[in-house]
Amino acid sequence: MKVLVAITSYKVTDLTIDCLRSLSGQISQVPGMKVAVCENGTGGDALRQIRRAIDENGWNSWASLMAVYPNRGFTGGTNAAIRPAMDSDDPPEYVLLLNADTIVNERSISTLVAFMDSNPMTGIGASTLLSPDGEVQASPFRFPGIASEFDRGLRLGFVSKLLSPWAVVLPRPTEACQVDWAAGASLILRRTMLVQIGLLDEELYTYFDDIDLCIRALKAGWETWYVPESEVIHLEGASTGVATRLAARRRPSYWYQARHRCFVKNYGAFYTALADAAFITGHILWRLRRRIQRLPDTDPPHMLMDAIRHSVFWLGPKVRVVENPALTQVSQRA
């Protein structure tokens, strides 16, 4: 197998079918491409709807469908889709992580494959992510750190300019370039790299898995590259309701827990404490400035207390497993 496209569907059944439809025209462009869909605990009629779409559109030759219950998060659902192919007699040369809430533009996958074929030290290749209006979403990125966490909390123009060499968001590249990490909505991964570093960290549940993956790849000697010619439309946050621009909704605990796990796991407790202190200090200063200047409150509700409650100072220095709310619900019902 040349490429396995892994799609995890949770509460986005119609979008998953639209994603498959966008892939149907590209199967012939990449010989040996297969698609594995994991219905990740949505329940109801979701599995049947996707199965019917695959059958009625004649996608059975390249698309397979499986289901897990309860929801395992993006990491668990994605790994469930990948593992059978990785363990098969014909494992994929590449695995493409593709969000269910995406539409793949013409030749996006063949462009990624051609790039990976030509760059053997590249372990991860990333697409350009576009909004439905064609606006480029923020990707790729630098790894977060103490300076960027302070800037994320403070949001003060001249300070942001001073800290720009450490800013997480990079200026938009116009040609392929090596980066620290890129958003996991469309990432192609080399199988030999996955064999070396492992699949997604299922104990992250959802979020920060792309940062964690790119850090592990870099530590193992693999490069991450941004390939702007590969374009994918991304309906950001459709499954979870957490998106960069949706500030009015409170971020779930698993977002903060995933950040804590990613930082402590990869940077250590002391560095994480400095990063936590930097964000909390910056955010307190921002809240004071907002009140003095009577600026609108665009933060998610309870952002400061949530950040404090999920910091090293509160949770401690251990690498913790992110709570899966679906498992909690199941245990409560039992």
C-alpha positions as CSV (number, residue, x, y, z in Angstrom):
1,M,0.0,0.0,0.0
2,K,1.3,3.5,-0.9
3,V,-0.9,5.7,1.4
4,L,-3.5,5.0,4.1
5,V,-5.8,8.0,4.7
6,A,-7.0,7.7,8.3
7,I,-10.2,9.6,9.2
8,T,-11.8,9.7,12.6
9,S,-15.5,10.7,12.6
10,Y,-17.2,11.9,15.8
11,K,-20.5,13.8,15.5
12,V,-19.6,15.0,12.0
13,T,-21.3,12.2,10.0
14,D,-22.3,14.5,7.1
15,L,-18.9,16.2,7.0
16,T,-17.2,12.8,6.9
17,I,-19.2,11.8,3.9
18,D,-18.3,15.1,2.2
19,C,-14.7,14.4,3.0
20,L,-14.9,11.0,1.4
21,R,-16.5,12.5,-1.6
22,S,-13.6,14.9,-2.0
23,L,-11.2,12.0,-1.8
24,S,-13.1,9.9,-4.4
25,G,-11.7,11.9,-7.3
26,Q,-8.1,11.6,-6.1
27,I,-7.9,7.8,-5.7
28,S,-6.7,7.4,-9.3
29,Q,-4.0,10.1,-8.8
30,V,-2.2,8.0,-6.1
31,P,-2.0,4.3,-7.0
32,G,-2.2,2.2,-3.9
33,M,-4.2,4.7,-1.8
34,K,-6.7,3.4,0.7
35,V,-9.0,5.2,3.2
36,A,-9.8,3.9,6.6
37,V,-12.7,5.6,8.5
38,C,-13.2,5.1,12.3
39,E,-16.6,5.9,13.5
40,N,-15.6,7.1,16.9
41,G,-18.5,6.5,19.2
42,T,-21.0,9.0,17.8
43,G,-23.8,6.5,18.3
44,G,-27.3,6.7,16.8
45,D,-27.5,6.2,13.0
46,A,-24.0,7.5,12.3
47,L,-22.3,4.2,11.4
48,R,-25.2,3.2,9.2
49,Q,-25.2,6.5,7.3
50,I,-21.5,6.3,6.5
51,R,-21.8,2.7,5.4
52,R,-24.7,3.5,3.2
53,A,-22.8,6.4,1.6
54,I,-19.8,4.1,0.9
55,D,-22.0,1.4,-0.6
56,E,-24.2,3.6,-2.7
57,N,-21.3,5.6,-4.2
58,G,-19.2,2.6,-5.0
59,W,-16.4,3.5,-2.7
60,N,-15.9,0.0,-1.3
61,S,-12.8,-0.7,-3.4
62,W,-10.8,1.9,-1.5
63,A,-12.7,2.9,1.7
64,S,-13.1,0.7,4.8
65,L,-15.2,1.5,7.8
66,M,-14.8,0.4,11.4
67,A,-16.4,1.6,14.7
68,V,-15.3,2.0,18.3
69,Y,-17.3,2.8,21.4
70,P,-17.2,4.8,23.5
71,N,-15.4,7.7,21.8
72,R,-11.6,7.4,22.2
73,G,-10.7,10.9,21.3
74,F,-8.8,11.9,18.1
75,T,-5.7,9.9,19.2
76,G,-7.5,6.7,20.1
77,G,-9.8,6.7,17.1
78,T,-7.0,7.5,14.7
79,N,-4.8,4.8,16.0
80,A,-7.7,2.3,15.7
81,A,-7.9,3.2,12.0
82,I,-4.1,2.9,11.5
83,R,-3.1,-0.2,13.4
84,P,-4.8,-2.9,11.3
85,A,-3.0,-1.5,8.2
86,M,0.3,-1.2,10.0
87,D,0.1,-4.8,11.2
88,S,-1.0,-6.2,7.8
89,D,1.1,-7.9,5.2
90,D,0.9,-4.8,3.0
91,P,1.6,-1.9,5.4
92,P,1.3,1.7,4.0
93,E,4.4,3.6,3.0
94,Y,2.7,6.7,4.3
95,V,-0.2,7.4,6.6
96,L,-2.2,10.6,6.1
97,L,-4.0,11.9,9.2
98,L,-7.0,13.7,7.8
99,N,-9.7,15.4,9.9
100,A,-13.3,14.4,9.1
101,D,-14.2,18.1,8.8
102,T,-12.0,18.7,5.7
103,I,-12.4,18.9,2.0
104,V,-9.3,17.8,0.1
105,N,-8.5,20.0,-2.9
106,E,-7.4,18.7,-6.3
107,R,-4.0,16.9,-6.2
108,S,-3.4,17.8,-2.5
109,I,-2.5,14.2,-1.6
110,S,-0.4,13.4,-4.7
111,T,1.5,16.6,-4.0
112,L,2.3,15.5,-0.4
113,V,3.3,12.0,-1.6
114,A,5.6,13.4,-4.3
115,F,7.3,15.6,-1.7
116,M,7.8,12.8,0.7
117,D,9.2,10.6,-2.0
118,S,11.7,13.3,-2.9
119,N,12.7,14.1,0.7
120,P,13.6,10.9,2.6
121,M,14.6,12.7,5.8
122,T,11.1,14.2,6.1
123,G,9.0,12.2,8.5
124,I,6.0,14.6,8.5
125,G,4.6,16.7,5.7
126,A,1.8,19.3,6.3
127,S,-0.8,20.8,4.0
128,T,-2.0,24.4,3.8
129,L,-5.2,24.6,5.7
130,L,-7.9,26.9,4.3
131,S,-11.1,28.2,5.7
132,P,-14.3,27.7,3.5
133,D,-13.7,31.3,2.3
134,G,-10.2,30.5,1.2
135,E,-8.4,32.3,4.0
136,V,-5.2,30.6,5.2
137,Q,-5.5,29.3,8.7
138,A,-2.7,29.7,11.1
139,S,-0.2,26.9,10.3
140,P,2.7,26.1,10.5
141,F,4.1,26.9,13.9
142,R,7.1,27.1,16.2
143,F,7.1,24.9,19.3
144,P,5.5,26.8,22.3
145,G,7.8,28.0,25.1
146,I,8.1,30.4,28.0
147,A,8.2,33.5,25.9
148,S,5.3,32.5,23.7
149,E,3.2,31.5,26.7
150,F,3.8,34.9,28.3
151,D,2.8,36.6,25.0
152,R,-0.3,34.4,24.7
153,G,-1.4,35.6,28.1
154,L,-0.4,39.3,27.8
155,R,-1.4,40.2,24.2
156,L,0.3,43.6,24.2
157,G,1.4,44.9,20.8
158,F,4.9,46.1,21.5
159,V,5.7,43.1,23.7
160,S,4.5,40.7,21.0
161,K,6.8,42.5,18.5
162,L,9.8,42.1,20.9
163,L,8.9,38.4,21.4
164,S,8.2,37.7,17.7
165,P,11.3,35.5,17.2
166,W,9.6,33.1,19.7
167,A,6.0,33.5,18.5
168,V,4.2,30.3,17.9
169,V,2.6,31.3,14.7
170,L,5.1,31.7,11.8
171,P,4.7,34.1,8.9
172,R,3.0,32.3,6.1
173,P,5.6,30.5,4.0
174,T,5.2,30.7,0.2
175,E,7.3,27.7,-0.5
176,A,8.1,24.3,1.1
177,C,10.1,24.8,4.3
178,Q,11.1,22.9,7.4
179,V,9.1,23.9,10.5
180,D,8.7,22.9,14.1
181,W,5.2,21.5,13.9
182,A,1.9,21.9,11.9
183,A,-1.7,21.4,12.7
184,G,-2.8,17.7,12.6
185,A,-5.9,18.3,10.3
186,S,-3.8,17.1,7.3
187,L,-0.4,15.5,8.1
188,I,1.3,12.8,6.1
189,L,3.5,10.5,8.1
190,R,6.3,8.2,7.0
191,R,5.7,4.6,8.2
192,T,9.3,4.0,9.0
193,M,9.1,7.0,11.3
194,L,6.0,5.7,13.0
195,V,7.6,2.3,13.6
196,Q,10.5,4.1,15.3
197,I,8.6,6.6,17.5
198,G,5.1,5.0,17.8
199,L,1.6,6.1,16.9
200,L,-0.3,9.0,18.4
201,D,-0.2,9.3,22.2
202,E,-3.6,8.0,23.2
203,E,-3.2,9.3,26.7
204,L,-3.5,12.8,25.2
205,Y,-7.1,12.0,24.2
206,T,-7.6,15.1,21.9
207,Y,-5.4,18.2,21.3
208,F,-1.7,18.7,21.4
209,D,-1.2,15.4,19.7
210,D,0.3,17.1,16.6
211,I,2.8,19.0,18.7
212,D,3.7,15.9,20.6
213,L,4.1,13.9,17.4
214,C,6.4,16.5,15.8
215,I,8.5,16.8,19.0
216,R,9.0,13.0,19.1
217,A,9.9,12.9,15.4
218,L,12.4,15.7,15.8
219,K,14.1,13.9,18.8
220,A,14.4,10.8,16.6
221,G,16.1,12.7,13.8
222,W,13.1,13.3,11.5
223,E,12.1,16.6,9.9
224,T,8.7,18.2,9.6
225,W,8.0,20.2,6.4
226,Y,5.2,22.5,5.4
227,V,4.1,21.9,1.8
228,P,1.9,24.9,0.8
229,E,1.0,23.5,-2.6
230,S,-1.1,20.9,-0.9
231,E,-4.3,22.6,0.1
232,V,-7.1,21.3,2.3
233,I,-10.2,23.1,3.4
234,H,-10.7,22.8,7.2
235,L,-13.9,23.5,9.1
236,E,-12.1,24.1,12.3
237,G,-13.4,22.7,15.5
238,A,-16.5,21.0,14.0
239,S,-16.2,17.9,16.3
240,T,-15.3,19.5,19.6
241,G,-16.7,23.0,19.2
242,V,-13.2,24.4,20.2
243,A,-11.8,26.6,17.5
244,T,-9.4,29.5,17.5
245,R,-12.1,32.1,16.8
246,L,-14.8,30.6,19.0
247,A,-13.8,32.4,22.1
248,A,-17.2,32.6,23.8
249,R,-17.3,28.8,24.6
250,R,-15.5,27.6,27.7
251,R,-12.6,25.3,26.8
252,P,-13.1,21.8,28.0
253,S,-10.9,20.4,30.8
254,Y,-9.3,17.9,28.4
255,W,-7.8,20.8,26.4
256,Y,-5.9,22.1,29.5
257,Q,-5.0,18.5,30.6
258,A,-3.6,17.8,27.2
259,R,-1.5,20.9,27.3
260,H,-0.2,19.9,30.8
261,R,0.7,16.4,29.6
262,C,2.4,17.6,26.4
263,F,4.5,20.1,28.2
264,V,5.5,17.9,31.2
265,K,6.2,14.9,29.0
266,N,8.4,16.7,26.5
267,Y,9.9,19.6,28.4
268,G,9.9,18.5,32.1
269,A,8.2,19.8,35.1
270,F,10.5,22.7,35.8
271,Y,10.2,24.2,32.3
272,T,6.5,23.6,32.4
273,A,6.2,25.5,35.7
274,L,8.0,28.5,34.1
275,A,5.7,28.3,31.1
276,D,2.6,28.1,33.3
277,A,3.8,31.0,35.4
278,A,4.5,33.0,32.2
279,F,1.0,32.5,30.9
280,I,-0.8,33.1,34.2
281,T,1.2,36.3,34.9
282,G,0.7,37.6,31.3
283,H,-3.0,36.8,31.5
284,I,-3.5,38.6,34.8
285,L,-1.8,41.7,33.4
286,W,-4.0,41.4,30.3
287,R,-7.2,41.2,32.5
288,L,-6.1,44.3,34.5
289,R,-5.4,46.2,31.3
290,R,-8.7,45.2,29.8
291,R,-10.6,46.5,32.8
292,I,-8.6,49.8,32.9
293,Q,-9.1,50.4,29.2
294,R,-12.6,48.9,29.2
295,L,-11.8,46.6,26.4
296,P,-14.2,43.8,25.3
297,D,-13.8,40.4,27.0
298,T,-13.2,38.0,24.2
299,D,-11.7,35.2,26.3
300,P,-13.3,31.8,26.9
301,P,-15.2,31.8,30.2
302,H,-13.1,31.0,33.3
303,M,-9.9,31.0,31.3
304,L,-7.7,32.2,34.2
305,M,-9.0,29.8,36.8
306,D,-8.9,26.9,34.3
307,A,-5.3,27.7,33.5
308,I,-4.4,27.8,37.2
309,R,-6.3,24.6,38.0
310,H,-4.5,22.7,35.2
311,S,-1.0,24.1,35.9
312,V,1.9,22.3,37.4
313,F,1.3,24.3,40.6
314,W,-2.1,22.7,41.0
315,L,-1.8,19.3,39.2
316,G,1.8,18.6,40.2
317,P,4.8,17.6,38.2
318,K,3.8,14.1,37.0
319,V,2.9,13.2,33.4
320,R,-0.9,12.6,33.7
321,V,-3.4,10.8,31.5
322,V,-6.0,13.1,30.0
323,E,-9.5,12.2,31.2
324,N,-11.8,10.8,28.5
325,P,-15.2,12.4,29.2
326,A,-16.9,9.6,27.2
327,L,-15.5,6.9,29.5
328,T,-16.6,9.0,32.5
329,Q,-20.2,9.1,31.1
330,V,-20.2,5.4,30.5
331,S,-19.0,4.6,34.0
332,Q,-21.6,6.9,35.5
333,R,-24.4,5.2,33.6
334,A,-23.1,1.8,34.8
